[in-house]
Amino acid sequence: MTAVRGVRGATTVAANDRDQIVSATKGLLERIVALNGMVPDDVASVWFTVTPDLDAEFPAVAARGIGWTDVPLICGREIPVPGSLERCIRVLIHWNTDRAQSEVRHAFLREARALRPQWAVDEREAT
């Protein structure tokens, strides 16, 4: 049975720089795609958030750059909780799939690995 499953991911950048935001987001999305065998036609929508210290570019630009041109995308700002991880890009993908939620692979990269250690992925990890 096909259901909409949530796929989470997060990554960080070293600076509030357009190229870093696009590159890091692209890498995060490509990792999630590789881990799950995801195709754009099965993606219902994507919600990106960034921490308040990131405003040089929309993360959605990276999704468009990998061909997600028909996927509804939105960007928002994370709640500025004191002491929270800085320069962080988060994503929630709504994916139509036959997989059980327990079979979905999430990807937390770079410094964001500390947010959800059980979903942390080494960038060099083979898919």
N, C-alpha and C positions, 0 to 999 in steps of 0.2 A: 504494500500500500504506500503510495506516495504521500509524504507529509512535508510541511515546511519545518526545517530544522535550523536552529541558530548555530552559527559558526563564529567563534570569537578569535580575536587576535589582537596583538599590540606590539609595538616596537618603539624605539626612541631614536632621536637624532642628537648630534652633538651641538647644533646651533640652529637658530631660527633662520634657516636659509632655504629658499625655494627649491634648489636642486636636491638638497638633503631630504626635504620632506617628500618630494616626488620619488626619489630613489628608494628611500626607506619604505614608503608605502607600496611601491611597485614590488619590492622584494618580499614584503609581508604577504601581499596578495598572491604572488607567484608561488610562495611556499604553501599557502593554504590550498591553492588549486592543485599543486602537485601531491600534497598529502591526501586529498580527497577525490581526485579525478573529476573535479568540478568543471562544468562548461557554462559559459555565459547564459545560454538559453534556459538553464535551470535555476538561475539566480533571480529571485523575486525582487529583492531590493537590498541596498547596503546603507548602513548608517556608520559614518565616521565621526569620531570626536577627537579633538586635540586639546591639550592643556593650554591655559591662558597665555603661556609664553610662546606659542606658535601661531603666527599669523602671516607668514611670508607666502603661503600658497594653500589652496584647498587640497586635501588628500584625494578627493574625487578626481582630480586631474590625472593622477597615476592610473586609476581604474579606466578612465577613458583611453589612456595611452596603451593599455594592454588589450584594447578591443571591446571593453564593456560599454559600448556606445548606446545600446538599447536598455540597459539596466538602470532603473531609478536609483539615484544616489543622493545622499544628503550629508551635509557636514554640520557639526555643532561643537560647542565648547563644553569641556568637562567641568564639573563643579570644582572650584578652587579650594580644595580641602588643604588646610595647613599641613606641611610636611609630606605631601603626596609627591609621587614621582614626577619630575619635571621633563619637559620636551618629549612628551609621550603622545603617540598616535594610536588610537584604538579603533577597532572595527567590529561590527556585528553584521554578519551576512545572513540573510534569510534565503535558505537554499531548499528548493524542491527536490526531494530525494527519496529513494526507497530504503535508505539506511536508517537503522535505529539511532536515536540520539546518542547512545553509548558507543556507537561505531564512528561518530564524527570526530575528526582530528582537528584540534585547535592549534594555534601557533602563537606563542609569546616569545619574542626575539629580543636580543640585545639586553639592555637594562630592564626591559619590561618582563623578562623572565622571572624576576622576583615577585611580580604581581600574582602570578598563578604558576607556581613551580611545577605542579602536576601537568600543566599544559606547555611548559617551556620546551622549546625546540632549539637544538644546536643548528645554526645555519648550514653547517657542513653535513648534517644528518642526511643519510640517503633516504629517499622516499620509497 
